[in-house]
Structure formats: C-alpha cells, structure tokens
C-alpha cells in the first residue's frame, strides 16, 4: 500500500512538473506581447516610414507602428535633449562616469577608451580615421549597466520619456512578488535599480567610423534607437525572412537575453563572392536601408533582423543608445534565462548556449 502511494505521488509530481515546464516554456517563448510576422516581406514597404516630430505621440506610435510591427523613423526626435550638446565630445563620458567601468570587449575603462577616441578625432584627418579598421574592435557596446553606475546620464536623455510610457513599475502585489522572485536569481550585472525600477534599459554604443554590430534580431517589446553623434546605416529585414538569415542555433552569450545572431559574421551590405556561395539565401532576402543622423530615432520592431554600421569616411565617431522598456509580464518572460544565468554563475552547470526560441520563429 505504501509503495503504491509513493508511486502515485511520484507520477503526480512528474506530471505537475511537466505541466509547469510546458507552461513556463510557452509563457517564455510568447513573451506576453504581440509579435507580428508580416504576411508579405517588409509589410510591402519600399522604405522605412518617416514621421516628423510634430506628428509624433505615443498613442499614435503604438497604434500605427508598435502593435502592427512596422518600423518608424522620426527625424530630429532628440534635438532638444541635453545629450545632443553634452555628448559631442566623447571624453564627457569618462569624465562624468565611474572610471572603473570597463568594457567587456577590449578591457579598457570607459575613461581610457573615450579619451583615446576624442584625441583621435582631433588629431587624425577623416581619411585616416575612417581607414583605421582595427578601431572597430574598440567598439564600446552593449553596456546595459552604464546608466545605472552613472545615473546622471538619465538626465541627458530626458529619462527616455517615450519608452517610459510603455514601462512598468512594481505597484501591485503580483508585480512586487515577481520582482522579488528575480532577486533570488540576481547576478552581478543585473542592477537592483533595474529589478525594482520601471524596467527601462538603455544600451549604449560608442565607436569610430567602420564600427559594426553583427547581423541579429532582438526580442524586445519596445526598442527605440536614438542617434546622438555621428551617423549610422541600418539595414533591416522583417521577421518573416528569418529562414533566409541563417539564425545561430545557440545563443552566443548568457547575457544576450532575447537576442539571436546570424551564423553570417560579415557585412551583408557588401558580401564577397565566397560569402554569397556559403550563404546563398541571405543575398536573396528583401531589406530596407535607413541612415541615422544626430537627433534621429528609429523604431525596430521585435524580431526584425538588422545590421548596423557607423558610416565610414567621417571624422566623427558615433554615439547612440537603444532605449528598451518592458511591462512586468514581458520582463518575467525572460525568467528562464535569469535562472540559467544564475546556475552558470554559481558553477552548478555550464549553461552557455542556453536560449529559448521564440514561438513566432517556428510558425
């Protein structure tokens, strides 16, 4: 009798765990927000829609662009922000912020890097500057923590007021419980201000001409790329063409939540003959090109692939920030990734390569 009860309890526990896993997997891959896969490539667009700032408001943006999953370019979006003046000399960041903040890529502190970049801008002529390809390896990028170790930067960008209209503060009991659950699996790079705050994330890129961000997509409910200094070219492919983009089978890094890179590591705007042979589908994919200038904002819908490069032939380096925001539900959909990262950080298991493929990519 006892063995029968133990067996029944074991079976019921296994079923409950399986159901819980299925729920968590479904919850995490749908991520609580509407992700649109166009029925026609690029929604039938021949160029990125553009609206003047005087016509822009959050309700219009949400209804006509965010929810339908359509990109949008707004010229002069940030012209009146303090950052447009303060950030023109990149040494500003090193002087203002914690000098011990170090880039993950090249190991330089922020001050060392921005001081070097500022000197190069002043001493080297445009042709030499744009041809120093090795500087691309110095791209100071993906620094979600910078705004938290240097909170004065929030004032420079007017607190990203547009993204903040989509964000969530923990006001309800359920929201506070969700935030507390995250703290159980907190790792060093996840700031307490973010966990208990309104879930606004600012991802900064600082780099010289020729710097590139590899071909990838982001699973963010709202991501607004704002250009403050220099110019960038963005090539974009809609999410319906994922099969042509050679998605990486595994995530490259545990802290790349919601990001999937392509197996193609070159420049899709100027593919070599060998690259076209090795990645034939990529060269057939339809895309949109857009150039960003200081003050411009580009909305990149969730799941849209993009390749970003700082325009060459310029004497200016580039400074841009992606402001991302999440509701509590959207943020909690990344919970399995938080747990995997924590397991890896304490040395329990090697979780490198862990990621959940969003449901829309398999449809």
N, C-alpha and C positions, 0 to 999 in steps of 0.2 A: 504493500500500500504506500509506504513512504517513498519507495523508488518510483512508483507511478506518479506521485505528486511532484517529485523532483523533476521527472521527465516532462510533465505537463508545464511546470513553471519554466523550465528551460526553453521549451518550444515557444511558449507565450512571450518570453523575454526576447527570443531571437526574432519573432515576428514583429514585436514592438520596435526593436532596434532597426529592423529592415524598413518598417514604415517610417520611422523617424528619419532614417537616412534618405529615403525616397523624397520625403517632404523637404528636407534640407537641400537636397540636390536640385529639386525643381525650383524651390524658392531662390536658390543662389544663381541658377542659370537664367531665370527670367528677370531677376533683379528689380522687381517692383516698379518698373517704368516701361512705358510703351516704346519699343524699339522698332522702327519702321524699316522694312525691306522693300525698296521700290519695286513696283510691278514692271517698270521699264527702267533701263540703266539711267542713272543720274536724274531720275524723275522726269526724263525727257528734256532736261536743261542743256543749253549750249554754253552757258556761262553761269558763274555764281551770281545769284540775285543780289542787288545792291539797293540799300535804302539810305536816304540822308538822315542825319541825326535828328532833324526837326520832326521827322515822321516816326521816330522810334519810341516805343513804350513797351513795357514788359508784357502787358496783356496781348498786344498785337503780335509781339515776337513769339509768345508762347502758342498762340492760336494758329498763326500762319507759317511758323518755321520750326519751333521746337517739337511740337506734338506731331506734325506731319513728317518730321525728319528731313527738312530741307535746309541746306546751308544758307548763310546770310553774311554779307559784307556790309559793314557800316563805316563809311569814311569819317574821319575827324571825331570819332567816338570819344576819345580821351583827351582831346586838345586842351581842355581846361583843367586837367588834373595836375597837381603839383609835380608828379613824376615826370611830366613832359619837359620840365626845366631842370629838375634836380638830377635826372638820370643821364643827361647828355655827356657828362664826364663820368666814365665807369669807375674811376677811383673813389667816387662817392660811396659806393657800397662797402668797400674795405675800410673807409674812414668811419662810417656810421655803425657798422655791424661788428659783431664779435669776431676778432681777428683769428680766433682759434677754429672758426668754422672752416672745415676742409672739404674740398671736392672729392667725391667718390671716384672720379675718373683719373685725375692726374696727381692727386695727393698734395696740391698746393692749397694754402689757405686762401680765403676769399681776398684778403688784402694783397697778398703776393700776386695773385692772378690779375686782379683788376688794376693794380698799379703797373704791372708789366704791359697789360693791354693798352692802358692810357698812354704810356710812354711810346709804344709802337705807333699809335695813331698820330702822335705829334711829330715823330722823328722820321717815319718812313713814308715815301711817296705812294700814291694809290696803287700803281702797278706792282711795286714790290710787296705792298701789304696784301693785295689780293692773290699774289702768287705764292705766298708762304703757306702752302698746303698743310705743312706739319702743325700749324696753329689750330687746325680743325680738331686735332686730338686734345686741345686745351679747352674745348667747349665746356663751359661751366653750366651743367644742365641737370634737369630733374631733381631740383633741390626743394622738395616739399617743406623741409624743416626750416628753411631760411627765414620765412616770415614769422616763425614762432621764436627763433632765437634773436630776431631783430624786429620786434613788433612795430617800430617806428615806420617801417615800410608800408604798413596798412594805411597810414595817413596819406602817404604819397599817392596811393591808388584809390582814394576816396572809399576805402573799405570794400571795393568791388560791389557797389550797391546793386547792380543788376543781378549778379549771381546770388547775392544775399537774399533777393526776393524769392528764390527757389529753395533756400537752405532751411534747416530745421534746428530748433533749439529744444533741449530736453525739458519740456514743461509738464508733460503728462507722466503719470506713474509708470506706464509701459515704456515710454521713451527713456526715463531715468533708469529703469531696470535693464534696458537694452545697453545703455552706456556702461552701466556697472558690469554687465557681462563682458564687454570688451576689455575692461580694465583687468580682468582675470588673465587675459592673454596679451597684455601690453608688452611691447618690445621697445628697445631703446629709441628707435627713430620715430615712434608714434607719440607725438606730444600730448600731454594732458590737456592743453588748451584746445586741441582739436577734438579729443574724445568727449569732453564735457561742453564744448562750444557749439557753434551753429553749423558745423561741418562745411566750412568754406576752406578750400585748399587752393594755394597759389603755387604754381610750378614755374620756376624761372629758368630762362636760358640766356646766357651771356656768351657771345663768341664773335670772332673775327670773320671777315668775308671768307666764304668757302666752307664754313661750318655746316654740318648736315645732321638732320635727325633721320634715322633709318626708317624705311617703309614699315608702317604699322597701323593698327587701329586701336582706339580706346573705347572701353565700355563705360562711358560716363553719361549720366542723365542730362547734365548740362556742362559744357566746356566752352569757354569764350577765350579765344587767343587775341591778346591785345599787344600791338607793336608800339614800343616807346622810343626806340633809337635804331637808326639804320633801316634796312629793307630786307624783306624775305619773299621768297617764292614758295607757294604751297601748291602741290599737285594732289588732287583728291579723286578717289574712286568710290562710288556708292557701295553699300554693303551687299547688294545683290551679286556683285562680282568677286566675292571672296574666293570662290573656287579658282579664279584666274590669278590670285595674288600669292599663291604658294604659302599659306599660313604655316608658321612654325608649329611643329607637332607638340612641343612642350614650351612652357613659359621659360624665359631665359633667366629671370630673377624673381625671387620671392617677394620683393617689394614693388614689382610691377603689377599691382592689382588692376585687373580689368584691361590689361594691355596685351596684345598679341602681335609679335613681329613677323615679318615675312622671312622665308628662307633666302630670299634675294637680298644681298647685302650691298649692292652697288647703287648707282644713281639711275633711277628709272627714266629720268629726263634725257639721258644720253647713253643708252645701252650700247655696249660693244657687240660686235658680231658673235663673239663667243657667248656672251650673256643672252643674246636672243636665241641662240641654239639651245642653251641649257634651260632657259625659262621662256619657252615659246608663247605660252598663254598670256604672260604679262604684257607682252608687246601688242596684244590684240584688245586689251581692256580699254574701255572708254573712260575718259577722265576730264576734269575741269582744272584749269590753271588760274591762279589769282596771285597778284603781288600785293604785299602789305607794306605800307609806309607809316611813318610815325603818326600815332593817333588813331590808326585803323583798328577795327575789331572784326574778327572772323569767327562765326559760329560753325563748328564742325560737328555734325550730328553723330550720335553714338553709332559705332560700327563702320563709319566711313574711313577707309584707308587713306593715309596721307604721307607724303614725303615732303620735308621742309628743308630749305637751304637758305643760308644768308647770301644775298646777292653778291657775286664776285665783281671785281672792278671798282669797288668802292673804297674810300679812305676811312669809312666808318665801320666800327663793329656794330653788333646788333644786341639789343636788349628787348626781350619780350616775356610776357607772363600769361600762362593759361589759368584763368580763374574757374575753378570747378566747385560745384555745390551739390549736396545730397540731402534728401529727406531721411528721417530715421530708418524707414523701411529700405530705402535704396542703399544706405550705408551698411545696414545689417546684412544685406545680401552678400557682402564680402566676408561674412563671418568665418566660413571655412578657410579662407586664405589667412585670416588673422590667426586661427588655431594652428594651421600648418606652419606659419612663420614662427610662432611661439615654440612649437615642438622642435623645430630646427634650431632655434636659438638656444635652447637648453640642452641640446645634444642628444635628445631622445631618439630621433630618427633623422636621416638625411632627406629632407623634403624638397630639395632642389628639383625643379622641373614640374612641381605641382601646379595645376591650374584646372579650372572648370571651364569647359567650352560653353559659351552662351547658347541658349536654345535656338536663337534665330539663325545661327550659322549652320545648323543641321537641318533646317527646314528647306 
